């Protein structure tokens, strides 16, 4: 496992995993490092998906935004079936009052 040397990673070593630190100074140089390329790509995709969908990001709704992104990314290879699966889940889910829906945000 590679990391940028953040102080929380000694716990990875304590858990018995291998860990290599790659410190490259941050900025564009770190974004172009092959080791971190997939991480930067994933974070860029999440940011683009949220910015493209929502004009304003509110921290209290962040769990819902990320849950929606997770739903879409997990089903990205079957885009044609996504709407049908969503409709199926909507029909099979019991109605819930607004107060109950708001509980999901406070416990996320």
DSSP file (Angstrom, degrees, kcal/mol; ACC not computed):
  #  RESIDUE AA STRUCTURE BP1 BP2  ACC     N-H-->O    O-->H-N    N-H-->O    O-->H-N    TCO  KAPPA ALPHA  PHI   PSI    X-CA   Y-CA   Z-CA
    1    1 A X              0   0    0      0, 0.0    19,-3.2     0, 0.0     2,-0.4   0.000 360.0 360.0 360.0 137.4    0.0    0.0    0.0
    2    2 A X  E     +a   20   0A   0     17,-0.2     2,-0.3    33,-0.1    19,-0.2  -0.869 360.0 169.6-110.1 146.2    1.2    3.5   -0.8
    3    3 A X  E     -a   21   0A   0     17,-1.8    19,-2.7    -2,-0.4    33,-0.0  -0.910  45.8-110.9-143.2 174.6    0.3    6.7    0.9
    4    4 A X        -     0   0    0     -2,-0.3    17,-0.1    17,-0.2    20,-0.1   0.299  66.9 -96.0 -90.7   9.2    1.3   10.3    1.0
    5    5 A X        +     0   0    0      1,-0.2    16,-0.1    15,-0.2     5,-0.1   0.641  61.3 171.3  89.6  15.7    2.7    9.9    4.5
    6    6 A X    >   -     0   0    0      1,-0.1     3,-1.9     2,-0.1     4,-0.2  -0.269  44.7-114.3 -58.3 146.3   -0.4   11.2    6.4
    7    7 A X  G >  S+     0   0    0      1,-0.3     3,-0.6     2,-0.1     4,-0.2   0.629 109.1  66.6 -63.1 -15.1    0.0   10.7   10.2
    8    8 A X  G >  S+     0   0    0      1,-0.2     3,-1.1     2,-0.1    -1,-0.3   0.632  80.7  80.3 -81.1 -12.2   -2.9    8.2   10.4
    9    9 A X  G X>  +     0   0    0     -3,-1.9     3,-1.5     1,-0.2     4,-1.1   0.656  68.2  78.4 -76.8 -15.3   -1.1    5.5    8.3
   10   10 A X  H <> S+     0   0    0     -3,-0.6     4,-2.1     1,-0.3    -1,-0.2   0.823  87.4  65.1 -57.7 -26.1    1.1    4.1   11.1
   11   11 A X  H <> S+     0   0    0     -3,-1.1     4,-1.3     1,-0.2    -1,-0.3   0.796  94.0  58.8 -63.1 -28.1   -2.1    2.3   12.1
   12   12 A X  H <4>S+     0   0    0     -3,-1.5     5,-2.0    -4,-0.2    -1,-0.2   0.908 106.4  46.7 -66.3 -42.5   -1.9    0.4    8.8
   13   13 A X  H ><5S+     0   0    0     -4,-1.1     3,-1.8     1,-0.2    -2,-0.2   0.908 109.2  54.3 -65.7 -41.7    1.5   -1.0    9.8
   14   14 A X  H 3<5S+     0   0    0     -4,-2.1    -1,-0.2     1,-0.3    -2,-0.2   0.798 102.4  58.7 -62.0 -28.7    0.2   -1.9   13.2
   15   15 A X  T 3<5S-     0   0    0     -4,-1.3    -1,-0.3    -5,-0.2    -2,-0.2   0.479 123.9-105.6 -79.9  -2.2   -2.6   -3.9   11.5
   16   16 A X  T < 5S+     0   0    0     -3,-1.8     2,-0.2     1,-0.3    -3,-0.2   0.602  76.8 131.6  91.6  12.0    0.0   -6.0    9.8
   17   17 A X      < -     0   0    0     -5,-2.0    -1,-0.3     1,-0.1     2,-0.2  -0.623  60.9-108.8 -94.3 155.8   -0.2   -4.5    6.3
   18   18 A X        -     0   0    0     -2,-0.2     2,-0.4     2,-0.0    -1,-0.1  -0.587  38.2-173.4 -80.4 148.1    2.7   -3.3    4.2
   19   19 A X        -     0   0    0     -2,-0.2     2,-0.4     2,-0.0   -17,-0.2  -0.975  13.1-173.1-148.7 127.7    3.0    0.4    3.7
   20   20 A X  E     -a    2   0A   0    -19,-3.2   -17,-1.8    -2,-0.4     2,-0.4  -0.983  18.3-140.9-121.8 133.6    5.3    2.6    1.6
   21   21 A X  E     -a    3   0A   0     -2,-0.4     2,-0.5   -19,-0.2   -17,-0.2  -0.790  13.6-171.9 -95.8 133.2    5.3    6.3    1.9
   22   22 A X        -     0   0    0    -19,-2.7     2,-0.6    -2,-0.4    -2,-0.0  -0.893   5.4-176.8-125.3  99.0    5.7    8.4   -1.3
   23   23 A X        +     0   0    0     -2,-0.5   -19,-0.1     1,-0.1   -18,-0.1  -0.865  14.8 158.6-100.2 119.5    6.2   12.1   -0.5
   24   24 A X        -     0   0    0     -2,-0.6    -1,-0.1   -20,-0.1     6,-0.1   0.216  59.6-100.4-129.9  15.8    6.4   14.2   -3.6
   25   25 A X        -     0   0    0      4,-0.1     4,-0.1     5,-0.1    -2,-0.1   0.378  53.8-108.8  90.2  -5.4    5.6   17.7   -2.4
   26   26 A X  S >> S+     0   0    0      1,-0.1     4,-0.7     2,-0.1     3,-0.5  -0.183  76.1  79.8  77.2-172.5    1.9   18.0   -3.4
   27   27 A X  H 3> S-     0   0    0      1,-0.2     4,-1.5     2,-0.2     3,-0.5  -0.270 107.9 -24.8  69.7-156.1    0.5   20.1   -6.2
   28   28 A X  H 3> S+     0   0    0      1,-0.2     4,-1.7     2,-0.2    -1,-0.2   0.839 134.0  61.9 -60.7 -35.8    0.5   19.1   -9.9
   29   29 A X  H <> S+     0   0    0     -3,-0.5     4,-0.5     1,-0.2    -1,-0.2   0.910 106.2  44.8 -59.8 -41.9    3.5   16.9   -9.4
   30   30 A X  H >< S+     0   0    0     -4,-0.7     3,-0.6    -3,-0.5     6,-0.2   0.848 109.5  56.2 -71.4 -32.1    1.7   14.7   -6.9
   31   31 A X  H 3< S+     0   0    0     -4,-1.5    -1,-0.2     1,-0.2    -2,-0.2   0.793 108.8  47.7 -68.4 -27.0   -1.4   14.6   -9.2
   32   32 A X  H 3< S+     0   0    0     -4,-1.7    -1,-0.2    -3,-0.2     2,-0.2   0.524  81.9 116.1 -91.7  -6.4    0.7   13.2  -12.1
   33   33 A X    XX  -     0   0    0     -3,-0.6     3,-0.9    -4,-0.5     4,-0.8  -0.471  66.8-137.5 -64.7 127.4    2.5   10.5  -10.0
   34   34 A X  G >4 S+     0   0    0      1,-0.3     3,-0.5    -2,-0.2     4,-0.5   0.816 100.3  60.8 -57.2 -32.3    1.4    7.2  -11.4
   35   35 A X  G 34 S+     0   0    0      1,-0.2    -1,-0.3     2,-0.1     3,-0.2   0.871 114.7  32.3 -63.6 -37.4    0.9    5.7   -7.9
   36   36 A X  G <> S+     0   0    0     -3,-0.9     4,-2.5    -6,-0.2     5,-0.2   0.370  89.7 101.4-101.9   3.6   -1.8    8.3   -7.1
   37   37 A X  H <X S+     0   0    0     -4,-0.8     4,-2.4    -3,-0.5     5,-0.2   0.903  82.4  48.4 -58.3 -44.9   -3.3    8.7  -10.5
   38   38 A X  H  > S+     0   0    0     -4,-0.5     4,-2.4     2,-0.2    -1,-0.2   0.860 111.3  51.1 -66.4 -33.9   -6.3    6.4   -9.9
   39   39 A X  H  > S+     0   0    0      2,-0.2     4,-2.7    -4,-0.2     5,-0.2   0.942 112.0  46.0 -66.5 -46.8   -7.0    8.2   -6.6
   40   40 A X  H  X S+     0   0    0     -4,-2.5     4,-2.2     1,-0.2    -2,-0.2   0.871 112.7  51.4 -63.4 -36.6   -6.9   11.6   -8.3
   41   41 A X  H  X S+     0   0    0     -4,-2.4     4,-2.3    -5,-0.2    -1,-0.2   0.934 111.2  47.0 -64.6 -46.5   -9.1   10.3  -11.1
   42   42 A X  H  X S+     0   0    0     -4,-2.4     4,-2.2     2,-0.2    -2,-0.2   0.925 113.7  47.3 -62.6 -45.5  -11.7    8.9   -8.7
   43   43 A X  H  X S+     0   0    0     -4,-2.7     4,-2.4     1,-0.2    -1,-0.2   0.892 111.9  51.2 -64.4 -38.7  -11.8   12.1   -6.6
   44   44 A X  H  X S+     0   0    0     -4,-2.2     4,-2.5    -5,-0.2    -1,-0.2   0.891 109.5  50.4 -63.8 -39.6  -12.1   14.2   -9.8
   45   45 A X  H  X S+     0   0    0     -4,-2.3     4,-2.4     2,-0.2    -2,-0.2   0.900 110.9  48.5 -65.7 -40.7  -15.0   12.0  -11.0
   46   46 A X  H  X S+     0   0    0     -4,-2.2     4,-2.4     2,-0.2     5,-0.2   0.939 112.9  47.8 -63.6 -46.6  -16.8   12.4   -7.7
   47   47 A X  H  X S+     0   0    0     -4,-2.4     4,-2.8     1,-0.2     5,-0.2   0.909 113.3  47.9 -61.7 -43.0  -16.3   16.2   -7.7
   48   48 A X  H  X S+     0   0    0     -4,-2.5     4,-2.5     2,-0.2    -1,-0.2   0.895 111.2  50.7 -66.0 -39.8  -17.5   16.5  -11.4
   49   49 A X  H  X S+     0   0    0     -4,-2.4     4,-1.1     2,-0.2    -2,-0.2   0.917 114.8  42.7 -64.7 -42.5  -20.6   14.3  -10.7
   50   50 A X  H  X S+     0   0    0     -4,-2.4     4,-2.9     2,-0.2     3,-0.2   0.924 116.7  46.6 -70.2 -43.6  -21.6   16.4   -7.7
   51   51 A X  H  < S+     0   0    0     -4,-2.8    -2,-0.2     1,-0.2    -1,-0.2   0.862 112.8  50.7 -66.8 -34.8  -20.8   19.8   -9.4
   52   52 A X  H  < S+     0   0    0     -4,-2.5    -1,-0.2    -5,-0.2    -2,-0.2   0.755 119.0  36.6 -73.7 -23.6  -22.6   18.7  -12.5
   53   53 A X  H  < S+     0   0    0     -4,-1.1     2,-0.4    -3,-0.2    -2,-0.2   0.835 119.6  40.6 -96.1 -40.1  -25.7   17.6  -10.6
   54   54 A X     <  -     0   0    0     -4,-2.9    -1,-0.2    -5,-0.2     3,-0.1  -0.919  56.1-158.6-118.2 135.6  -26.0   20.2   -7.8
   55   55 A X  S    S+     0   0    0     -2,-0.4     2,-0.4     1,-0.2    -1,-0.1   0.815  87.9  31.7 -77.9 -30.7  -25.4   23.9   -8.0
   56   56 A X  S    S-     0   0    0      2,-0.0     2,-0.6     0, 0.0    -1,-0.2  -0.993  72.3-148.3-131.3 133.1  -24.7   24.2   -4.3
   57   57 A X        -     0   0    0     -2,-0.4     2,-0.5    -3,-0.1     3,-0.0  -0.897  12.9-165.9-102.7 119.5  -23.2   21.6   -2.0
   58   58 A X    >   -     0   0    0     -2,-0.6     3,-1.6     1,-0.1     4,-0.4  -0.910  19.0-140.2-105.5 129.1  -24.5   21.7    1.5
   59   59 A X  G >  S+     0   0    0     -2,-0.5     3,-1.1     1,-0.3     4,-0.4   0.820 100.5  61.0 -58.9 -33.0  -22.5   19.7    4.1
   60   60 A X  G 3  S+     0   0    0      1,-0.3    -1,-0.3     2,-0.1     3,-0.2   0.749 109.0  43.1 -69.8 -19.3  -25.7   18.5    5.9
   61   61 A X  G X> S+     0   0    0     -3,-1.6     4,-2.2     1,-0.1     3,-0.7   0.395  82.9 104.9-101.4   2.2  -26.7   16.7    2.6
   62   62 A X  H <> S+     0   0    0     -3,-1.1     4,-2.7    -4,-0.4     5,-0.3   0.862  75.6  55.5 -54.1 -42.1  -23.3   15.3    1.8
   63   63 A X  H 3> S+     0   0    0     -4,-0.4     4,-2.0     1,-0.2    -1,-0.2   0.895 110.5  46.1 -60.0 -36.5  -24.2   11.7    2.8
   64   64 A X  H <> S+     0   0    0     -3,-0.7     4,-2.3     2,-0.2    -2,-0.2   0.907 111.8  50.7 -70.7 -40.9  -27.1   11.8    0.4
   65   65 A X  H  X S+     0   0    0     -4,-2.2     4,-2.2     1,-0.2    -2,-0.2   0.937 113.9  44.6 -60.1 -46.3  -25.1   13.3   -2.4
   66   66 A X  H  X S+     0   0    0     -4,-2.7     4,-2.6     1,-0.2    -1,-0.2   0.850 110.3  54.6 -69.4 -33.8  -22.4   10.6   -1.9
   67   67 A X  H  X S+     0   0    0     -4,-2.0     4,-2.2    -5,-0.3    -1,-0.2   0.901 109.4  48.1 -65.2 -39.7  -25.0    7.8   -1.6
   68   68 A X  H  X S+     0   0    0     -4,-2.3     4,-2.3     2,-0.2    -2,-0.2   0.922 111.7  49.3 -65.9 -42.5  -26.5    8.8   -5.0
   69   69 A X  H  X S+     0   0    0     -4,-2.2     4,-2.9     1,-0.2     5,-0.2   0.920 110.3  51.2 -61.6 -42.3  -23.0    9.0   -6.6
   70   70 A X  H  X S+     0   0    0     -4,-2.6     4,-2.3     1,-0.2    -1,-0.2   0.908 108.3  52.3 -61.1 -42.3  -22.3    5.5   -5.2
   71   71 A X  H  X S+     0   0    0     -4,-2.2     4,-0.7     1,-0.2    -1,-0.2   0.930 114.0  43.0 -58.7 -46.0  -25.5    4.2   -6.6
   72   72 A X  H >< S+     0   0    0     -4,-2.3     3,-0.6     1,-0.2    -2,-0.2   0.903 114.1  48.9 -69.6 -40.6  -24.7    5.5  -10.0
   73   73 A X  H >< S+     0   0    0     -4,-2.9     3,-1.0     1,-0.2    -1,-0.2   0.863 108.7  53.9 -69.7 -33.8  -21.0    4.5  -10.0
   74   74 A X  H 3< S+     0   0    0     -4,-2.3    -1,-0.2     1,-0.2    -2,-0.2   0.700 116.9  38.2 -71.8 -17.5  -21.9    0.9   -8.9
   75   75 A X  T X< S+     0   0    0     -4,-0.7     3,-1.5    -3,-0.6    -1,-0.2   0.128  79.6 115.6-117.0  19.6  -24.3    0.6  -11.9
   76   76 A X  G X  S+     0   0    0     -3,-1.0     3,-0.5     1,-0.3    -1,-0.1   0.702  72.3  57.5 -66.7 -20.7  -22.3    2.5  -14.5
   77   77 A X  G 3  S+     0   0    0      1,-0.2    -1,-0.3    -4,-0.2     3,-0.1   0.545 110.3  43.8 -88.1  -6.3  -21.9   -0.6  -16.7
   78   78 A X  G X>  +     0   0    0     -3,-1.5     4,-0.7     1,-0.1     3,-0.6  -0.451  65.1 150.9-132.2  60.3  -25.6   -1.1  -17.0
   79   79 A X  H X> S+     0   0    0     -3,-0.5     3,-0.7     1,-0.2     4,-0.6   0.841  71.0  59.3 -62.6 -34.2  -27.0    2.4  -17.6
   80   80 A X  H 34 S+     0   0    0      1,-0.2     4,-0.5     2,-0.1    -1,-0.2   0.848 108.6  44.9 -64.7 -32.6  -29.9    1.1  -19.6
   81   81 A X  H <> S+     0   0    0     -3,-0.6     4,-2.3     1,-0.2    -1,-0.2   0.551  91.3  85.9 -87.6  -7.7  -31.1   -0.9  -16.6
   82   82 A X  H <X S+     0   0    0     -3,-0.7     4,-2.3    -4,-0.7     5,-0.2   0.912  89.0  47.2 -63.3 -44.5  -30.6    1.8  -14.1
   83   83 A X  H  X S+     0   0    0     -4,-0.6     4,-2.6    -3,-0.2    -1,-0.2   0.911 112.7  49.8 -65.0 -41.8  -34.0    3.5  -14.5
   84   84 A X  H  > S+     0   0    0     -4,-0.5     4,-2.4     2,-0.2    -1,-0.2   0.899 111.4  48.7 -63.3 -40.6  -35.9    0.2  -14.4
   85   85 A X  H  X S+     0   0    0     -4,-2.3     4,-2.4     2,-0.2    -2,-0.2   0.891 111.8  49.5 -66.1 -39.3  -34.1   -0.8  -11.2
   86   86 A X  H  X S+     0   0    0     -4,-2.3     4,-2.3     2,-0.2    -2,-0.2   0.915 111.6  48.4 -65.7 -42.8  -34.8    2.5   -9.6
   87   87 A X  H  X S+     0   0    0     -4,-2.6     4,-2.3     2,-0.2    -2,-0.2   0.912 111.3  50.8 -62.4 -42.5  -38.5    2.2  -10.6
   88   88 A X  H  X S+     0   0    0     -4,-2.4     4,-1.9     1,-0.2    -2,-0.2   0.925 111.9  46.4 -60.9 -45.9  -38.6   -1.3   -9.2
   89   89 A X  H  X S+     0   0    0     -4,-2.4     4,-1.0     1,-0.2    -1,-0.2   0.872 111.6  52.7 -65.0 -36.8  -37.1   -0.1   -5.9
   90   90 A X  H  < S+     0   0    0     -4,-2.3     3,-0.3     1,-0.2    -2,-0.2   0.895 110.4  46.6 -65.6 -40.9  -39.5    2.8   -5.8
   91   91 A X  H  < S+     0   0    0     -4,-2.3    -1,-0.2     1,-0.2    -2,-0.2   0.858 114.7  46.7 -70.2 -35.2  -42.6    0.7   -6.2
   92   92 A X  H  < S+     0   0    0     -4,-1.9     2,-0.4    -5,-0.2    -1,-0.2   0.587  93.8  91.5 -85.5 -10.3  -41.4   -1.9   -3.6
   93   93 A X  S  < S-     0   0    0     -4,-1.0     3,-0.1    -3,-0.3     2,-0.1  -0.722  78.8-123.2 -90.4 132.3  -40.5    0.7   -1.0
   94   94 A X        -     0   0    0     -2,-0.4    -2,-0.1     1,-0.1    -1,-0.0  -0.387  35.1 -96.0 -70.2 148.4  -43.2    1.6    1.5
   95   95 A X        -     0   0    0     -2,-0.1     2,-0.4     1,-0.0    -1,-0.1  -0.310  42.0-161.6 -61.1 148.2  -44.1    5.3    1.8
   96   96 A X        -     0   0    0     -3,-0.1     5,-0.0     3,-0.0    -1,-0.0  -0.998  18.4-115.1-134.9 138.2  -42.3    7.2    4.6
   97   97 A X    >>  -     0   0    0     -2,-0.4     4,-1.8     1,-0.1     3,-0.7  -0.307  32.6-109.2 -68.4 157.9  -43.2   10.5    6.2
   98   98 A X  H 3> S+     0   0    0      1,-0.3     4,-2.2     2,-0.2     5,-0.2   0.863 117.7  59.1 -55.5 -40.4  -40.9   13.4    5.8
   99   99 A X  H 3> S+     0   0    0      1,-0.2     4,-0.8     2,-0.2    -1,-0.3   0.886 106.5  47.7 -59.1 -39.4  -39.8   13.2    9.5
  100  100 A X  H <> S+     0   0    0     -3,-0.7     4,-0.7     1,-0.2     3,-0.4   0.871 109.1  53.4 -70.4 -37.1  -38.6    9.7    9.0
  101  101 A X  H >X S+     0   0    0     -4,-1.8     3,-0.8     1,-0.2     4,-0.5   0.878 104.5  55.9 -64.3 -36.6  -36.7   10.6    5.8
  102  102 A X  H >X S+     0   0    0     -4,-2.2     4,-1.2     1,-0.2     3,-0.7   0.756  94.2  68.9 -68.3 -24.5  -34.9   13.4    7.7
  103  103 A X  H 3X S+     0   0    0     -4,-0.8     4,-1.2    -3,-0.4    -1,-0.2   0.844  90.1  62.7 -62.2 -32.8  -33.7   10.8   10.3
  104  104 A X  H << S+     0   0    0     -3,-0.8     4,-0.3    -4,-0.7    -1,-0.2   0.837 101.9  50.7 -62.5 -32.7  -31.4    9.3    7.6
  105  105 A X  H X< S+     0   0    0     -3,-0.7     3,-0.6    -4,-0.5    -1,-0.2   0.865 108.7  49.5 -74.2 -36.2  -29.5   12.5    7.4
  106  106 A X  H 3< S+     0   0    0     -4,-1.2    -1,-0.2     1,-0.2    -2,-0.2   0.704 116.4  42.0 -78.2 -17.2  -28.8   12.9   11.1
  107  107 A X  T 3<        0   0    0     -4,-1.2    -1,-0.2     1,-0.1    -2,-0.2   0.305 360.0 360.0-109.7   7.9  -27.6    9.3   11.5
  108  108 A X    <         0   0    0     -3,-0.6    -1,-0.1    -4,-0.3    -2,-0.1   0.485 360.0 360.0 -78.2 360.0  -25.4    9.1    8.3
